[in-house]
Amino acid sequence: MRPRESGATRLRRVANREVHLRDLAAVIFRHWRVVLLLTVLVSWGAYFSGRQAIERFRSRLTVQVSSPKQVFTQLEDRTLDELALKTDPILSEALVLTTQRLALRVVGALGLSLEVADPRIRRADVLHDVRVDSLARPGLYQLSRNDAGWALRDSAGRDLGRGSYDQPALAPGFSFRALPVNGGEQAVDLRVIRPEEAASLVSGGLAYEVREGTNAVDISFTGADPTMVPLILNQAALELRLDGTRRAKELAVRRREYIAGQLSEAQRSLQNKLRELQQYKELQSIADLSVEEQAIVTAVQTAEQERQRVLVQTNTIRDAFGPGDSIGIENLNRLAAIEGIGDNAVLAFQIRNLLERYDERRALTAGSLGLRENNPQVSALDQRIRHGHAALRTAVEAAVRSLSGRLEELDRNLADLRARLRTFPGMENRISQLQLESAILNDTYKFLLSQHQASELQENTITPYVTLLDGASPAVSISTTLRQKILLGVLVGLLLGLAGAFFLEYLDQTIKTAADIERAIGIPVLGLIPDEAKLSASDRGKYRPIVPISQLAPDDPATEAYRALRTNVTFVGAEKPLQFIAVTSPGPGEGKTTTAANLAVTLAQGGSRTLLIDGDLRRPLIHLGFDLVQEPGLTDLLVARSTPREAVRPQVLPGLDILPSGPTPPNPSELLGSQAMQALIGELRRSYDYIVMDTPPTLPVTDAAVVATLADAVILVVRSGDTEEISAQRAVEQLGRVSARIAGAVLNGLNRRSGQQYTYYTYRRDRGARSPVRSLRSRLAGKL
């Protein structure tokens, strides 16, 4: 007996064995109803959804995005940190398309808050020149149109207005112009939605794609109205173009307004100081100072101006280079713009070196093709930038020390000059002080005036950096047609059906073919019995559980199958003769009785004297199949109530004697395993060439195992598509425990498409016809 294998071993055996195409076809044929049902259901669902689906349209355009830094870096109050250097400006501008702010501007420009309730009706065919303001309340309205004009009603049926087509329709919060209808009368439902809801539809339909290696962006919009799709896309591109310009102008206006305020304050301070100087001179009756005094005053003014310049340089350098280890690109630009910074060769070199490193890093990481932050080349460049920061800090510290020394020198010089002035009368000192303060205020006023003029120029010269290369293309349909959806539904349903068929096949653990028997229980297959209704037919209204093949035609497939079984049993007994054969099955209803009866018939037809014993004392059927009385029988012999001469029915068929079961006993297992049974079998062996005994199923009761200890061999009958593998394995194990010899298995109920063996039995009838596959294969072979 073959030991039972584990589930994992079985899976490996199944995976390793070759699967033929006909095996897959057999699986599909067994579950064709599932395949057909799923295909029909999915196809019907695709048809229904296709009829209800709304057609979608798409339009495209292309814009070119220049670098926004060219605009914003002109504004000094705009800070560009290292994050701006690592951000792709093209992608950043494209992301503006997904913002609600831009979508709300598109909604407001086109009046998208007012829409036609039925998405299958185009808004451009009903109305135009739509205006919707913040006073419009969400709700439903009905627009009626006829040859005379239009009428507008609210959801409650109240009349909101009527007029001809040259008059605009005015409603609370919105207005529009209705388009005339071509004959008859038509009512269209309109709907006002919240601007945020309309904006979500706009942003949801917009999509963009940045072309690699360029600054061009392809923008598309998808919607249900083919006339509105290009309009919405063009408006979105226009709003994107104006968005950057609007932000830059807002910054420029704030900067100009701030400088204007400072300029006004500086102008008032200068005027007040000049007025004070004039009043002092008039009060003291002074026209002018001496030449020497004037020279000292001029020197003081010059030194004071120089001191202010050096002080501004020192503070600017300290503010630009804070306590951190790095410095931003904006502060580097401020350092480079300091007056006189070029005189310090070391500091100018370090600033220029860092600017070049920043530009190099920007070129490496910008764009979709730029290097990532963890790239070794970028990391090496960051290390060089950090070294540049350290060198710049050293240069800045040296410059600050130099400027501090210069300030100390100027302070000493100013102290000396003021000490000389103190030798002049006090009124002269007051005049010089007022003149110095006036000169400083005058310089401040001039500087602010130049800055104010520059800010006005910048504000007026800001231009859009987003260029529209191509306008929106005409809307094209992107929806699949009803025929395509049905075809797709058929394909998907067919795939699901095939998947369902193979899944059911995976769940089905029954034995179907001879290969399954050899794989699952490891015993040879002795016979393949076709699934013929004639083997269990009724005879003139009388039910017959089995039909002997003696009543069938000699060339019937069932007859041929049992002859093949007889031949295989004969060859199995070539090494050790099989005289007493027990026939059993794992469970009931698997055809063991029919197999036992017809095996005995074919053995008798082969010229051997054969005895058929009904050993199924629990459910005897053989006497019904051969129209015999049940008593006396086997149980009468075992309890010595009858003799073999009285119980055995001789010559039921030529060469075949039958021993019925007899009356049903209360203890079948004890009778079959008794000494009387052994003695009876020994006595019958002397009278017959073959003894075939039908026994109960192996798994429910132990009768078959008891008889198997007396038999020369056991034949296990399984039904195709009914007997589970685990049941057959347990039956073999149970017979193996009593050391029974299992000659092989018989696969009963074999379908015509379950194997080629069955087709072979019918070749004599169908030899004039060929299957389409074989005919096609023969023709191809002949042509080749």
Secondary structure by P-SEA (a helix, b strand, c coil): ccccccaaaaaaaaaaccccaaaaaaaaaaaaaaaaaaaaaaaaaaaaaaaabbbbbbbbbbbbbcccccccccccccccccccccccaaaaaaaccccaaaaaaaaaaaccccccccccccccccccccccccccccbbbbbbbcccbbbbbcccccccccccccbbbbcccbbbbbbbccccbbbbbbbbbcaaaaaaaaaaabbbbbcccccbbbbbbbcccccaaaaaaaaaaaaaaaaaaaaaaaaaaaaaaaaaaaaaaaaaaaaaaaaaaaaaaaaaccccccaaaaaaaaaaaaaaaaaaaaaaaaaaaaaaccccccccaaaaaaaaaccccccaaaaaaaaaaaaaaaaaaaaacccccccccccaaaaaaaaaaaaaaaaaaaaaaaaaaaaaaaaaaaaaaaaaaaaaaaaccaaaaaaaaaaaaaaaaaaaaaaaaaaaaaaaaaaaaccccccccccccccccccccaaaaaaaaaaaaaaaaaaaaaaaaaaccccccaaaaaaaccccccccccccccccccccccccccccccccccccaaaaaaaaaaaaaaaaaccccccbbbbbcccccccaaaaaaaaaaaaaaaccbbbbbccccccccccccccccccccaaaaaaccccccccccccccccbbbbccccccccaaaaaacaaaaaaaaaaaacccbbbbbbccccccaaaaaaaaaccbbbbbbbcccccaaaaaaaaaaaaaacccccbbbbccccccccaaaaaaacccccccccaaaaaaaaaaaac
